[in-house]
Amino acid sequence: MKVLVTGGAGFIGRWVVDLLIKDGHQVWVLDDLSNGRVENLQEIKTGKNFVEFVEGDIKDTQVLRELFRNKFDVCYHLAASINVQDSIDLPKKTFDNDVIGTFNILEQCKHHQVKMVFMSTCMVYEMAKSKDGITEQNPVKPASPYAGSKLAAENMVLSYYYAYGLPVTIIRPFNTYGPYQKTGGEGGVVAVFLKNKLANKPLQIYGDGLQTRDLLYVEDCARFVVTAGYSDQVNGEIVNAGLGMDVSIKELAKLISGDHSRIKYVEHIHPQSEIQKLLCDSSKANKLLGWHPDFDLETGIRKTEEWIKSTTLI
Ligand SMILES: NC(=O)c1ccc[n+]([C@@H]2O[C@H](COP(=O)([O-])OP(=O)(O)OC[C@H]3O[C@@H](n4cnc5c(N)ncnc54)[C@H](O)[C@@H]3O)[C@@H](O)[C@H]2O)c1
């Protein structure tokens, strides 16, 4: 197939591109490099199925018009502003990228009849109320402009399925971690904790650390994303993916540091937008896509730590 990946130079995007190429597809990448890096694609770009990297913005409709002349079969739309705190500080940027940018992509998909896989997030959910975890029926709650923008975009994407019969799938992966994730303040919690551990710095926990996360290893996440684009079974559907096990941030810090004295509690930067319990029920992904995670938390953390030690990218 001919495939477009927006945000393909980012953390999850580069794994999605890698897998699509291994599966034999021709891949184009659109990314404005606002948070991605061409270096993330270095090893992948040399293969003959990597067709083109376009440095461009999903808000630039002229760039999109030209790019979509390639008659794609599937568009994986991952490009987005992803930082919760930034969305609270500067909601317009997140709204413009995540809602208007998605609308622009959607218009092109409609014009050229391209299946769209829209990358949403578990951050749209209200916290898990039971030990069985969050299914796609769980109530949503736009606790931050990031979540609000993703929900708005989801609704637009679904409306193109109902109004125009466009094949679309909404996917909501849970918090994802692994190699190539940034380890600065904006990175995921696993990357930030590992970097601080390796630098002999304290591991800072926002609030009491009792908030939980269902942590999905990035190769499992990428397999989920890619598979959603291959199947007509999930057209018009919303589908979750996670490990199916949650861990408190406090437990995670202990697991990563191995040394409790290194853990430091600091005031939460946005307690009002915190989701206290995130635990995924992936039964629908398993039923419709045959998807299940292959990497447990310990293995994923070990692989991430090995990568951080070996790379010059951070
Ligand atoms: N990391 C997670 O835990 C997680 C979990 C669920 C869903 N997601 C979603 O997955 C997607 C990828 O997230 P990630 O963690 O890899 O983040 P990322 O920031 O590494 O990837 C996003 C990419 O989009 C690009 N981008 C941003 N705005 C753009 C624009 N206007 N035009 C073109 N490119 C633009 C960035 O440069 C970056 O490369 C996002 O949609 C995010 O909301 C992430």
PDBQT file of the ligand as one rigid body, heavy atoms in Angstrom, charges set to zero:
ROOT
HETATM    1  N1  LIG A 401       3.327   9.192  24.019  1.00  0.00    +0.000 N 
HETATM    2  C1  LIG A 401       2.208   8.687  24.493  1.00  0.00    +0.000 C 
HETATM    3  O1  LIG A 401       2.175   8.178  25.613  1.00  0.00    +0.000 OA
HETATM    4  C2  LIG A 401       0.937   8.722  23.671  1.00  0.00    +0.000 A 
HETATM    5  C3  LIG A 401      -0.143   7.937  24.096  1.00  0.00    +0.000 A 
HETATM    6  C4  LIG A 401      -1.315   7.961  23.347  1.00  0.00    +0.000 A 
HETATM    7  C5  LIG A 401      -1.398   8.720  22.208  1.00  0.00    +0.000 A 
HETATM    8  N2  LIG A 401      -0.344   9.489  21.817  1.00  0.00    +0.000 N 
HETATM    9  C6  LIG A 401      -0.480  10.250  20.576  1.00  0.00    +0.000 C 
HETATM   10  O2  LIG A 401       0.426   9.695  19.649  1.00  0.00    +0.000 OA
HETATM   11  C7  LIG A 401       0.889  10.676  18.740  1.00  0.00    +0.000 C 
HETATM   12  C8  LIG A 401       2.406  10.697  18.733  1.00  0.00    +0.000 C 
HETATM   13  O3  LIG A 401       2.862  11.048  20.031  1.00  0.00    +0.000 OA
HETATM   14  P1  LIG A 401       4.388  10.949  20.474  1.00  0.00    +0.000 P 
HETATM   15  O4  LIG A 401       4.423  10.613  21.892  1.00  0.00    +0.000 OA
HETATM   16  O5  LIG A 401       5.139  10.122  19.490  1.00  0.00    +0.000 OA
HETATM   17  O6  LIG A 401       4.803  12.489  20.360  1.00  0.00    +0.000 OA
HETATM   18  P2  LIG A 401       5.851  13.240  19.436  1.00  0.00    +0.000 P 
HETATM   19  O7  LIG A 401       5.793  14.674  19.803  1.00  0.00    +0.000 OA
HETATM   20  O8  LIG A 401       7.169  12.559  19.495  1.00  0.00    +0.000 OA
HETATM   21  O9  LIG A 401       5.221  13.034  17.986  1.00  0.00    +0.000 OA
HETATM   22  C9  LIG A 401       4.371  13.980  17.385  1.00  0.00    +0.000 C 
HETATM   23  C10 LIG A 401       5.033  14.417  16.093  1.00  0.00    +0.000 C 
HETATM   24  O10 LIG A 401       4.171  15.342  15.420  1.00  0.00    +0.000 OA
HETATM   25  C11 LIG A 401       4.952  16.390  14.914  1.00  0.00    +0.000 C 
HETATM   26  N3  LIG A 401       4.078  17.566  14.789  1.00  0.00    +0.000 N 
HETATM   27  C12 LIG A 401       3.532  18.302  15.799  1.00  0.00    +0.000 A 
HETATM   28  N4  LIG A 401       2.781  19.306  15.285  1.00  0.00    +0.000 NA
HETATM   29  C13 LIG A 401       2.860  19.187  13.928  1.00  0.00    +0.000 A 
HETATM   30  C14 LIG A 401       2.317  19.931  12.843  1.00  0.00    +0.000 A 
HETATM   31  N5  LIG A 401       1.556  21.011  13.053  1.00  0.00    +0.000 N 
HETATM   32  N6  LIG A 401       2.579  19.535  11.578  1.00  0.00    +0.000 NA
HETATM   33  C15 LIG A 401       3.377  18.442  11.348  1.00  0.00    +0.000 A 
HETATM   34  N7  LIG A 401       3.924  17.712  12.331  1.00  0.00    +0.000 NA
HETATM   35  C16 LIG A 401       3.669  18.083  13.608  1.00  0.00    +0.000 A 
HETATM   36  C17 LIG A 401       6.082  16.593  15.920  1.00  0.00    +0.000 C 
HETATM   37  O11 LIG A 401       7.222  17.217  15.350  1.00  0.00    +0.000 OA
HETATM   38  C18 LIG A 401       6.362  15.147  16.320  1.00  0.00    +0.000 C 
HETATM   39  O12 LIG A 401       7.369  14.560  15.517  1.00  0.00    +0.000 OA
HETATM   40  C19 LIG A 401       0.225  11.976  19.180  1.00  0.00    +0.000 C 
HETATM   41  O13 LIG A 401      -0.937  12.171  18.396  1.00  0.00    +0.000 OA
HETATM   42  C20 LIG A 401      -0.145  11.724  20.631  1.00  0.00    +0.000 C 
HETATM   43  O14 LIG A 401      -1.237  12.507  21.028  1.00  0.00    +0.000 OA
HETATM   44  C21 LIG A 401       0.832   9.496  22.525  1.00  0.00    +0.000 A 
ENDROOT
TORSDOF 0
